[in-house]
Amino acid sequence: MPDLILASTSTYRAELLQRLRVPFQARRPLVDETPLAGEPPQSLAVRLARTKAQTVAEQCQGAWVIGSDQTADLDGAPVGKPGGRAAALAQLEAMSGRTVEFHTSVCLTDGTRWLEATDVTRVVLRPLPADQIARYVDAETPYDCAGSFKCEGLGISLFEAIETRDPTALIGLPLIATARLLRDAGFRIP
């Protein structure tokens, strides 16, 4: 079986992929993640997953490459990674009491075959008072997470509900779809 490469240096995605017990290497894809003008969040996630996979596949001929990307969608506008405290506070304030859709796309390619899937997860945030938002942000510093929360950690306390087919998608890699794509490519997944 050819090598498997995760086109990402995200610790979240690597930890998830390790659950499938398929040996892999991680490689940073050098990709501009800037949304195109008017690009809907779901299209952005699909485009970036493909581009990440393609970029690494061009460098690693003969290997299968997994690219993945996630976008948060609030009323049709992308909500990115906050990068710092002020932006995280603002994002959570804007999402308070609302539903946010997360589009998590995965692309598996060997450079000639392309296998893809996208998962949509809806997160319903409860109404969040400013002091609770600040306590959460200070406790977990979710600056590298789209939407400014970590559902696998304390961020779960911000929610009223999560609607999903795959709970791993919200963390950053939909393992149900990824396992299916890997099986379709010939990998032995139990």
C-alpha positions as CSV (number, residue, x, y, z in Angstrom):
1,M,0.0,0.0,0.0
2,P,1.4,3.4,-0.9
3,D,2.3,6.0,1.8
4,L,-0.4,8.1,3.3
5,I,0.2,11.8,3.9
6,L,-1.9,14.2,5.9
7,A,-1.7,17.6,4.2
8,S,-1.8,19.5,7.4
9,T,0.2,20.3,10.5
10,S,-2.9,20.6,12.6
11,T,-2.5,18.6,15.8
12,Y,-6.3,18.2,16.0
13,R,-6.4,16.5,12.5
14,A,-3.4,14.4,13.2
15,E,-4.8,13.1,16.6
16,L,-8.1,12.3,14.8
17,L,-6.4,10.4,11.9
18,Q,-4.4,8.4,14.4
19,R,-7.7,6.8,15.6
20,L,-7.9,4.9,12.3
21,R,-4.6,3.2,12.9
22,V,-3.3,3.8,9.4
23,P,0.4,4.9,9.4
24,F,0.8,8.4,7.9
25,Q,3.1,11.3,7.7
26,A,2.1,15.0,8.1
27,R,3.3,17.6,5.7
28,R,2.5,21.3,5.6
29,P,0.6,22.4,2.5
30,L,1.7,25.9,1.4
31,V,-1.7,27.2,0.4
32,D,-3.2,30.7,0.5
33,E,-6.4,30.2,2.6
34,T,-7.9,33.6,1.7
35,P,-11.5,33.3,0.6
36,L,-12.3,34.4,-2.9
37,A,-14.6,37.3,-3.3
38,G,-18.2,36.2,-2.7
39,E,-17.1,32.6,-2.0
40,P,-19.6,30.8,0.2
41,P,-18.2,29.1,3.3
42,Q,-19.0,25.6,2.0
43,S,-17.3,26.2,-1.3
44,L,-14.3,27.6,0.5
45,A,-13.9,24.4,2.6
46,V,-14.2,22.2,-0.5
47,R,-11.7,24.3,-2.5
48,L,-9.1,24.4,0.3
49,A,-9.3,20.7,1.1
50,R,-8.7,20.0,-2.6
51,T,-6.0,22.5,-3.0
52,K,-4.1,21.3,0.1
53,A,-4.3,17.7,-1.1
54,Q,-3.3,18.6,-4.6
55,T,-0.3,20.7,-3.5
56,V,1.2,17.9,-1.4
57,A,0.3,15.2,-3.9
58,E,2.3,17.1,-6.5
59,Q,5.4,16.9,-4.2
60,C,4.8,13.3,-3.1
61,Q,4.1,11.2,-6.2
62,G,2.8,7.7,-5.5
63,A,1.4,8.6,-2.1
64,W,-2.2,9.1,-1.1
65,V,-2.8,12.5,0.4
66,I,-5.6,13.7,2.7
67,G,-6.5,17.4,2.5
68,S,-9.1,18.8,4.9
69,D,-10.5,22.2,5.7
70,Q,-13.3,23.6,7.9
71,T,-15.2,26.8,7.7
72,A,-17.8,28.2,10.1
73,D,-20.8,29.8,8.5
74,L,-22.8,32.4,10.3
75,D,-25.7,33.6,8.0
76,G,-23.7,32.8,4.9
77,A,-20.5,34.6,6.0
78,P,-17.3,32.7,6.9
79,V,-16.2,32.9,10.5
80,G,-12.5,32.2,10.6
81,K,-9.9,31.5,13.3
82,P,-9.8,34.5,15.6
83,G,-6.1,34.6,16.1
84,G,-6.4,36.5,19.4
85,R,-8.5,37.4,22.4
86,A,-10.4,40.4,21.1
87,A,-11.5,38.6,17.9
88,A,-12.5,35.5,19.9
89,L,-14.7,37.6,22.2
90,A,-16.3,39.3,19.2
91,Q,-17.0,36.0,17.4
92,L,-18.6,34.4,20.4
93,E,-20.7,37.5,21.1
94,A,-21.9,37.5,17.4
95,M,-22.8,33.8,17.6
96,S,-24.5,34.0,21.1
97,G,-27.9,32.4,20.9
98,R,-27.6,31.5,17.3
99,T,-26.9,28.5,15.0
100,V,-23.6,28.2,13.2
101,E,-22.9,25.7,10.4
102,F,-19.5,24.1,10.2
103,H,-18.5,22.7,6.8
104,T,-15.7,20.2,7.1
105,S,-14.4,18.9,3.8
106,V,-12.0,16.1,3.2
107,C,-10.2,15.2,-0.1
108,L,-8.1,12.0,-0.7
109,T,-6.0,11.9,-3.8
110,D,-3.1,10.1,-5.3
111,G,-2.8,12.8,-8.0
112,T,-5.1,10.9,-10.5
113,R,-8.0,9.7,-8.4
114,W,-10.0,12.2,-6.3
115,L,-12.3,11.0,-3.5
116,E,-14.2,13.7,-1.6
117,A,-16.8,14.3,1.1
118,T,-18.2,17.2,3.1
119,D,-19.9,17.1,6.5
120,V,-22.2,19.8,7.8
121,T,-22.5,20.2,11.6
122,R,-24.9,22.7,13.1
123,V,-24.0,24.1,16.5
124,V,-26.6,25.9,18.5
125,L,-25.0,28.2,21.0
126,R,-26.9,29.2,24.1
127,P,-27.3,32.9,24.9
128,L,-23.9,33.9,26.3
129,P,-23.4,36.7,28.7
130,A,-20.2,38.7,28.2
131,D,-18.7,37.6,31.5
132,Q,-19.2,33.9,30.5
133,I,-17.6,34.5,27.1
134,A,-14.6,36.2,28.7
135,R,-14.2,33.4,31.3
136,Y,-14.3,30.8,28.6
137,V,-11.9,32.5,26.2
138,D,-9.4,33.1,29.1
139,A,-9.7,29.5,30.2
140,E,-9.2,27.8,26.9
141,T,-7.7,30.4,24.5
142,P,-9.3,29.0,21.4
143,Y,-7.5,31.3,19.0
144,D,-6.6,28.7,16.5
145,C,-10.2,27.4,16.1
146,A,-12.8,28.6,13.6
147,G,-15.7,29.9,15.7
148,S,-13.5,30.5,18.8
149,F,-14.3,27.3,20.7
150,K,-13.1,23.8,21.2
151,C,-16.0,21.4,21.4
152,E,-13.8,18.6,22.7
153,G,-13.0,20.8,25.7
154,L,-14.7,23.4,27.8
155,G,-16.3,24.9,24.7
156,I,-19.0,22.2,24.9
157,S,-20.4,24.3,27.8
158,L,-21.4,27.1,25.4
159,F,-23.9,24.9,23.4
160,E,-27.5,24.1,23.6
161,A,-27.1,21.4,20.9
162,I,-24.9,19.9,18.2
163,E,-26.6,18.4,15.1
164,T,-24.2,16.2,13.2
165,R,-23.7,12.8,11.5
166,D,-20.1,12.7,12.6
167,P,-19.0,14.2,15.9
168,T,-15.3,14.2,14.8
169,A,-16.1,16.6,12.0
170,L,-16.5,19.5,14.3
171,I,-13.0,18.9,15.7
172,G,-11.5,19.1,12.2
173,L,-11.6,15.8,10.3
174,P,-14.8,13.8,9.6
175,L,-13.5,10.3,10.4
176,I,-16.6,8.5,9.2
177,A,-16.2,9.9,5.7
178,T,-12.4,9.7,5.9
179,A,-12.5,6.0,6.8
180,R,-14.9,5.4,3.8
181,L,-12.6,7.3,1.4
182,L,-9.6,5.4,2.6
183,R,-11.4,2.0,2.1
184,D,-12.5,3.2,-1.4
185,A,-8.8,3.8,-2.1
186,G,-7.8,0.3,-1.0
187,F,-6.7,1.0,2.6
188,R,-7.6,-1.7,5.1
189,I,-9.8,0.0,7.8
190,P,-11.6,-2.5,10.1
